[in-house]
Amino acid sequence: MSKEVVEYVELIETRERARKASRSRDMLSALKDRVVTLEESRGMLKRGLMKPGGLTNGLQSMKEQLRDYMLESLSSIKNKLTDRDDTL
């Protein structure tokens, strides 16, 4: 090979390595941003749980609503079964 061809090939390889390094840096930067976002979200959740009556009040309310719904459903089923038993 001539000296010019070797230099040209080396130049292309160097440029390709630089591109790959740049892509790797971009991916690493994006990953770091995601980690920071996740850590911030985790911190907000932790602070919310630590507050007196924080997130637990909402969960307690949902639990009570679910319990009431289940009791109403069971009562309705019981009434239907009692009506069927009476007709038999």
ABEGO torsion letter per residue (X at the ends): XBAAAAAAAAAAAAAAAAAAAAAAAAAAAAAAAAAAAAAAAAAAAAAAAABBGBAAAAAAAAAAAAAAAAAAAAAAAAAAAAAAAAAX
